Amino acid sequence: MICKNCGSEVSPYITECPYCGNRLRKRAPKLDRHGRIAERASRRPPSPSLPRLRRGEIPGIRHDSHPYVTVTLVLAGIIGCLIWRTSALSLPQIIVFGHLGTRWWRALTAPFVYNNTGYAFVALSVIGLYGTLLERRHGPVLLIALFLLGGAGGAALAGQFTNHVALGGNGIALALLTAWAMQDLVAMRQNKEVDGDMLGTAVLAVVVALMPLAAPDANWVCAAAGVVAGALVGYPLARIHPV
């Protein structure tokens, strides 16, 4: 080591130059167990992190995906609620009231129309929660099938067998909730441990199922159709893809 003050060659293990007294360093260098100067760590090593799961990397576990269909269902419900608020469209044109006849598209639009803010909040919250869980577990096709069976199918049945108004997403919400719960119900029947909150799910199911008491336009037939559709779709999936 060379002293910058007097230019003398000195030992690298000292803090002051023995010839001129110049301060070489604040403290003596650390030595390893072999008596060599230990190298200073440049920086803290990065913490380990897992990359995104790729499709097919682990059998039985779905890769990370975004719940696009769920977001679409929720946004469509918000738009339908705003349509009622702003009167942008005439409600009889987009809701189910009696037989559909040639206006079959009302079965597709009625599940997105709400005339009660509380009803909209509860239904859309359940759709957003269980739709996200199902879409990440089984993909978007399942969400579309449950919408057609529990939502549009329930509205069509309500128009066929009742003379009451049918609107809102109680059928979709119960279809998604029931389909998600079937996997945990099958696992519990087999004495397996489950991670899902079945008590909270049961409470939400009761709230949505009894929604016609608070919002009469939330048709009972739509609710029943949603439960049946969720069970018919969710039970086979639970048997094919057990917990």
N, C-alpha and C positions, 0 to 999 in steps of 0.2 A: 504494500500500500504506500502511496507517495503523499507526503505532507504538502498541501497546497501553499503553505506559508514559506517553508525553507527548502522544499524540494527534496528532503531526505526520504529514503526508503525505510519505512517502519513496519512493525508487525500489524497485521489486520485485527489482532485481538485486543488492542489497547484503545483508550478513549482520548489520550493526549499525546502529542509528539514529545518524546524525551529530549529532543535537541532544542526546540524553540518554545515548547509549552503550548503550542496551538491546539485548540479543541478540535478533535477530529470527528467525534460523534457524541450524541447525548448520553448514550449508554452502551455498554459492551454488547457485542452481538451474542445471540443465543447459539449454543453449541448442541449438536445432537450427541447421542451416546458414544459415537466414535470420535468425538472431538472436532468435528467439522462444523463449519458455520451453517446453521439451518437456513434454508431458503424461506423468505417471507411469502406467505400465501397471497396471491395476487388479489383475489376477491372471494367472496363466499360462493360456494358451489350452488348451482341452481337446484331448487327443490324438484324432485321427480314428479312428473305428471303423465297421465294416461292420454293417448291420442283418441280421437273420435272412433267409435266402433264402426268398422266397415261391414258392408252387407255380406252375410254368410260367414263372418269371422268366427263366431261362436254359435254352434247349432242351438236353436231354441230361443235365442235372444235376438231381438230385432235391433237393427242399427238405428242410430239417432236420426230422427226425422221431425219435421215441423208439422203441427196439426192444421194443415191448410183447410181441410174440409170442415173441421170444428170451427175455425175462425170464420169461415164463410157462413155457416149456419147461424152463428151468433150475430154477425154483422147484418145478415138478412133479417133477423128478428128485430134488431134495433131500427133498421130502416122501416120495417112494417109498423113498429110502434110510432115512429115519426109520421108515417102516412096517416095514421088515425088522428094524431094530434093536429096535423096541418090540413087535413081533408084534401090532400092532393088527388086522391082517387076516391071513387064511390065504393064504400065497403061492400055492398051487395055484389059488386063485380069480382071481388077477390076472396070472399069468405064462403063457407058452405052453409046453406039454409034450405033444407029440403033436398029433393032429388037434383042431381047434377045435370042430368040431361046431356045436351051437347057441350055444355060448358065444363068439361072435365078438368080444365086447368085450375079450377078453383080448389080442387083437392091438393094441388101442389103449392098454391099461394096461401091458403088459409092457415097452415101451421106457422107462418111467419108474421101474422097480423095479430096485434094485441090492442085491446081497448081498455086495459087496466094496467097501470104502471107496476103495481105490486105483483100481479100475475106475470108480467114480462120479466121482472127482476128475478123471481124465483125460478121460472122455467129456463131462462137464458143462463143463469148461474149453474144450474144442474147440467144443462147441455154443454157448457164450456168445460166444466170439471170432468165429467165422465166421458165426454167426447174426446178430450185430450188423452185421457188414460187409455181408452180403447184404440184410438188412432195410432198411438205410439206402440201399442201392443200388437195390433193386428192389421194396421194399414188403413188407407182411406176408403177402400171398396166396402169394407164392413159398415162404415158410417153412412155411406150412400144407401146401402141395402136397408139399414135400420130406419133411415129417414123415409124411404119409400114404403116400408111395411108399417112402421109405427106412426109416422106422421101423416103422409099422404093417404095411406091405406086406412088409418083410423078416421080421417076426415071423410073419406068416401063412404065408409060404413055408417058414420053418423048421419050423413045425408040420405043414405038409403033406408035406414031403419028408424030414424027419428025426424021430427019436425022442428027440432031446436037448432039454434045457431051453433056452429062448430068453428072455433078459431083458436089460434095460439099453439104453443109447442109443448103442451103437457104430454101428448102422445110420444113425441120425439124424446123428451126428457126421460120418461119412464122406460122407453125402449133402450136407451143408452145405459141408464142406471141398472136395469135388470140384467142386460147382457154382461155388464162388467161384474155384477155381484154373483152371477152364476158360477164363475170359476172359483171364487172363494167359498161359495156354498158347497160345491162339489168337494173341494179340498177339506172343508170342515166335516163333511159327512164321512170322509175317509180318515178322520182323526189326524189330519195334517195341520201344521201351524200356518197361519195366514198373516200377511202384513197389512191387509186392508182394514179400514175402520168400518166394520159391519154395523156397529150401533149407529154411527153417524149416517151411514147409507140408509139404514132402516128409517131413521127420522126424516130424512129428505124424501124418501119414497112415500111416506105417509102424508107429508105436507103437499107434495105434488098431486098425489092421488085424491086428496080431499079439496083440492083447489076449486072444483066446481061449486063448493059451498060458499066460497068468498067471491068467486068470479063465475057467474052462471054460464057465461059463454065458453068456459073451459069444459067441453063436453065429456060426460062420463064414458061414452063409447070410445072416444079417442084415448082416454086414460087406460081403459081395459085393453084396447088394441095394442097400445104401447107395451104393456106388461107381457102380453102373449107373444108379441113379436120379439121382445128382448129375450124371453125364455126359450123360444124356438130357435133363435140364432145363437144365444149364449151357451146353452147346454151342450150342443155338439162340439162347440169350440173348447169348452172346458174339458170334455172327454178326450179331444184330440191333442190339446196343449195343456196338460195338467200343470199345477203349480209345482 
